[in-house]
Each structure stands twice: as structure tokens, then as C-alpha cells.
Amino acid sequence: MTSYVYDPKLDIEKERLLERDKRTSQRRSIALEGIEIPSGSSILDVGCGTGVLGFDLSGRFPDSSLSCIDLEPATLLEAMSGQLQEQFASFIACDASALPFCGKSFDVVACQYLLQHLDNPVHVLGEMRRVSKKGALAIVFEWDDGANFAHPTLPAELDKVFEAKTKLINRRGGDRNIGRKLYHHLSASGWQDIEVRIVHDIWQGPDDRTAALKGTELSLLELKPLLLNECFVTESDFDLALQQLYDFYSGDIFSVVFFFAAYAVNLDT
């Protein structure tokens, strides 16, 4: 079951995903260095969102076939509209906890920013293993809010709003600290030869980071009604935090954000 807190039908959500993918693409490229997939592989993108992960993988590895699944039909329409002419992909609206494929169907199964929104990520990873062939590769990308840090410390109101976002997702069954748990979640679902890589993004010293912070601002603005309704923050604290967001991160800081990439192999016969 998903704890997804965003509304894929909203224009602000479409804009947020676009901004997030701008930040993610470079980190994903670094994380994929040295990863080889045989020509002609079948790839499954689970919880595909706008399809950026699946399109990226199929573009890197020639002659591969791509299947994309997502719970939200509206999101799949966005993914289909972003498909390049030379790419061929199938799109299916379904629940990741019950994948509509026969066992041993795919050479690569992948997901990005999906597990943090699930109340049972181990089950979904098990479903991904069920539909993968022997020797298939699992690719998982996630965040871990608890691993990130900054100095000086964040202003009180901004820190409170970030914590409120984490609490909102966690209260609904998700886990914003899932990056550190990928190894054990993959192991518990039967995957083997597990490797977790971390790509860090460092900001140091003053700089204009307006463009880089746009996705964060959109995320907070979209979640504002939920955060207020759940009484996690007051409106005055929220509005002050948005002002602090750009002032703090454009200032004389040292900040590190971690992007987690996990790889595993299905060795079952």
C-alpha cells in the first residue's frame, strides 16, 4: 500500500517532478557508472512516475525493451508524453504490490523514490524479484533525510517544516530514512550480491542556488495544506520557513545531501 502524499493531477506536482528530475539525473549517472546490462534486455520500471528512470536505462542500453508501471493513470499519461520517438515502452496502471507479470519475465527491475512511500517495501522488492529472471539485476534509487546535514544548523522554522514533511510521510506508512535500510530490505526479500553506493552532493560557501532549490520549494508548497491540517506546523512558521529556505542555502554554509543507489542480483533458479 502506498503512502504517497502528492497529487499527480496537480500542475504543481508535474512541475515538482520536472525540477526533481533535473537534480537527480546527474546523481543517477554517477551511480550507474560501471553498471552493464546486456543488449536486448527487458527492463521493468516500477512506480515509474514520469518515466525518467526507465527512459534513462533504456537509452543507455541499446535494443532493450521497457515496461513502465504506476498506480496513477494520470502519471502514466505524463510518462507517455515524455517518451522519445526512438524508444518503445509499454505502460500499465497497476499496484506495485501485485505486479501483473509472469515470473521470470525481466532482465532488469528498477525503481526510483518508490520505496519511501510504501508501508511494506520488502513485499514490493519481493514482487520485483518474482518477475525477474535468474541473474536479473535490481536497481533502486532512494533518499535518506536523516543522513543529510548542514552547518551552521538550519533556522528553527525551516528545520521544523522539513521535519513536518518527514512526519507526514512516516505517519502514512512511508519512510523518509529508507536509504540506510536498502541493503537489509533487499536481503529480506531474497535478493543477493547486494551493493549500496552513495553519491553525495556538497554545497559549500555562498552561491546563488535558486534553481537548485525550486523543487524543494514546490514540494513544500504542495504539501502545505496537509501539513497545516495535520497541525505539524503553523501557517506563520511555514511562511517564514519558505523565506529562510533561499536565504540559508544561498549563504555561507557547508551542506551535504546523500543519494542512495542499491544493486542486487536474483540468483534463484
C-alpha positions in Angstrom: 0.0 0.0 0.0 1.3 3.5 -0.9 1.6 6.4 1.4 2.2 8.9 -1.5 1.3 12.4 -0.2 1.4 14.2 -3.6 -1.4 14.6 -6.1 -0.3 13.7 -9.6 -3.2 15.5 -11.1 -2.0 18.9 -9.9 0.1 21.2 -12.1 2.4 22.0 -9.2 3.1 18.3 -8.9 4.1 18.0 -12.5 6.4 21.0 -12.1 7.9 19.5 -8.9 8.7 16.2 -10.6 10.3 18.1 -13.5 12.5 20.1 -11.1 13.4 17.0 -9.1 14.4 15.0 -12.2 16.8 17.8 -13.2 18.6 17.4 -9.9 18.5 13.6 -10.0 19.8 12.9 -13.5 23.4 13.7 -12.7 23.5 11.8 -9.5 21.9 8.8 -11.2 24.5 9.0 -14.0 27.3 8.8 -11.4 25.7 5.9 -9.6 25.3 3.9 -12.8 29.0 4.1 -13.7 30.3 0.6 -14.4 26.8 -1.0 -14.5 26.4 -3.1 -17.6 23.2 -4.6 -19.0 23.3 -7.0 -21.9 21.9 -5.8 -25.2 18.3 -6.7 -25.8 17.5 -6.8 -22.0 13.9 -6.4 -20.8 13.6 -3.6 -18.3 10.7 -3.0 -15.8 10.4 0.4 -14.2 8.2 0.0 -11.1 6.4 3.1 -9.8 7.7 4.9 -12.9 6.2 8.3 -12.3 7.1 10.4 -15.4 9.2 7.6 -16.7 12.7 9.2 -16.4 14.4 6.2 -14.8 13.1 3.7 -17.4 13.8 6.1 -20.3 17.3 6.7 -18.9 18.1 3.0 -18.6 16.7 2.0 -22.0 18.6 4.9 -23.6 21.9 3.7 -22.0 21.5 0.1 -23.1 20.6 -0.4 -26.8 17.9 -2.7 -28.1 16.3 -3.1 -24.6 12.6 -3.3 -24.2 10.9 -1.2 -21.5 7.8 -1.7 -19.4 6.6 1.0 -17.0 4.0 0.6 -14.3 2.5 3.2 -11.9 -0.6 3.3 -9.7 -1.8 6.6 -11.2 -3.1 6.6 -14.8 -2.6 10.4 -14.8 1.1 9.9 -14.1 1.4 7.3 -16.9 0.0 9.8 -19.4 2.8 12.2 -18.4 5.3 9.4 -18.9 3.9 8.5 -22.3 4.1 12.2 -23.4 7.7 12.3 -22.5 8.6 9.1 -24.4 11.2 9.7 -27.2 10.3 8.7 -30.7 13.1 6.1 -30.9 12.0 4.5 -27.6 9.4 1.8 -27.3 7.7 1.2 -24.0 4.5 -0.3 -22.6 2.6 1.4 -19.9 0.4 -0.3 -17.3 -1.6 1.1 -14.4 -1.3 -1.3 -11.5 -0.2 -1.7 -7.9 3.5 -2.5 -7.3 2.5 -4.9 -4.6 0.8 -7.2 -7.2 2.7 -6.9 -10.5 0.7 -8.2 -13.4 3.5 -10.2 -15.0 4.5 -13.9 -15.0 7.5 -15.0 -13.0 11.0 -14.7 -14.6 9.9 -12.0 -17.1 12.6 -9.3 -16.9 16.3 -8.9 -17.0 16.3 -5.7 -15.1 13.8 -4.4 -12.5 14.2 -0.8 -11.2 12.6 1.8 -9.1 13.3 5.3 -8.0 11.8 7.2 -5.0 9.2 4.5 -4.7 10.1 2.5 -1.6 10.0 5.6 0.7 6.2 5.8 0.1 5.4 2.2 0.8 4.2 0.6 4.1 5.7 -2.7 3.0 8.8 -2.1 0.8 10.1 -5.6 1.4 7.0 -7.1 -0.2 7.3 -4.9 -3.3 11.0 -5.8 -3.6 9.9 -9.5 -3.4 7.4 -8.9 -6.2 10.2 -7.3 -8.3 12.3 -10.4 -7.7 9.4 -12.7 -8.6 9.0 -11.2 -12.0 12.8 -11.2 -12.7 14.8 -13.8 -14.4 17.7 -15.8 -12.9 20.7 -13.5 -12.9 18.4 -10.4 -13.3 19.6 -7.1 -11.8 17.7 -4.9 -9.4 18.4 -1.2 -9.4 17.0 1.0 -6.6 17.4 4.8 -6.0 16.3 6.5 -2.8 16.9 9.4 -0.4 17.6 9.3 3.4 16.6 12.6 5.1 18.3 11.5 8.3 21.7 11.2 6.7 21.8 14.7 5.4 23.4 17.5 7.3 24.4 21.2 7.2 26.5 23.7 9.2 25.5 26.1 10.6 22.3 24.4 11.7 19.1 25.2 9.9 16.9 28.0 11.2 14.3 26.7 13.6 11.3 27.2 11.4 12.9 25.7 8.3 14.0 22.7 10.3 10.5 22.3 11.7 8.9 22.3 8.3 11.4 19.7 6.9 10.7 17.6 10.0 6.9 18.0 9.4 7.3 16.7 5.9 9.1 13.6 7.2 6.5 13.1 9.9 3.7 13.4 7.3 5.1 10.6 5.1 6.0 8.4 8.0 2.6 8.8 9.7 1.1 7.5 6.4 3.3 4.4 6.4 6.2 5.6 4.4 9.9 6.0 5.4 12.0 9.0 4.5 15.0 7.4 6.1 14.9 4.4 3.9 18.3 4.8 2.2 20.2 3.3 5.0 17.8 0.3 5.0 18.1 -0.7 1.4 20.7 -3.4 2.0 18.6 -5.2 4.6 15.3 -4.7 2.7 16.8 -6.3 -0.4 18.3 -9.1 1.6 15.0 -9.8 3.4 13.2 -10.0 0.0 15.6 -12.7 -1.3 18.0 -10.6 -3.4 21.7 -11.4 -3.3 25.1 -9.9 -4.3 23.8 -6.6 -2.9 25.9 -3.4 -3.3 24.8 0.0 -2.0 26.5 3.1 -3.4 26.2 6.7 -2.1 26.5 9.8 -4.2 26.9 13.0 -2.2 26.0 16.5 -3.2 28.1 19.1 -1.4 27.2 22.8 -1.2 29.9 25.0 0.4 30.2 28.7 0.7 27.7 31.3 -0.6 26.2 30.9 -4.0 23.0 31.5 -6.0 21.2 28.2 -5.6 17.8 29.5 -6.6 17.3 27.0 -9.4 18.5 24.0 -7.4 16.0 24.8 -4.6 13.0 25.2 -6.8 11.9 21.6 -6.4 12.2 21.8 -2.6 10.0 24.9 -2.6 7.4 23.3 -4.8 7.3 20.2 -2.6 6.7 22.2 0.5 4.1 24.4 -1.2 2.2 21.4 -2.4 2.2 19.8 1.0 1.3 23.0 2.9 -2.4 22.2 3.2 -1.7 18.7 4.6 1.0 19.9 7.0 -1.4 22.6 8.4 -4.3 20.2 8.6 -2.2 17.7 10.5 -1.1 20.5 12.8 2.5 19.8 12.2 3.3 23.5 11.7 1.6 26.8 11.9 1.0 28.9 8.8 3.2 31.7 10.1 6.1 29.2 10.7 5.6 27.7 7.3 5.7 31.1 5.5 8.8 32.1 7.4 10.5 28.8 6.6 10.0 29.4 2.9 11.8 32.7 3.2 14.6 31.0 5.2 15.0 28.3 2.5 16.7 30.5 -0.1 18.4 32.8 2.4 20.0 29.9 4.3 21.1 27.7 1.4 22.4 30.6 -0.6 24.6 31.7 2.4 28.0 30.7 3.7 27.2 27.1 4.5 28.5 23.6 4.3 25.7 21.2 3.3 25.7 17.5 2.2 22.9 15.6 0.7 23.2 11.8 0.1 21.7 9.9 -2.8 21.5 6.1 -2.3 21.8 3.6 -5.1 21.4 -0.1 -4.5 22.1 -3.0 -6.8 21.3 -6.7 -6.3 21.0 -9.9 -8.3 18.4 -12.6 -8.4 20.3 -15.9 -8.1 17.3 -18.1 -7.7 16.7 -20.8 -10.3 
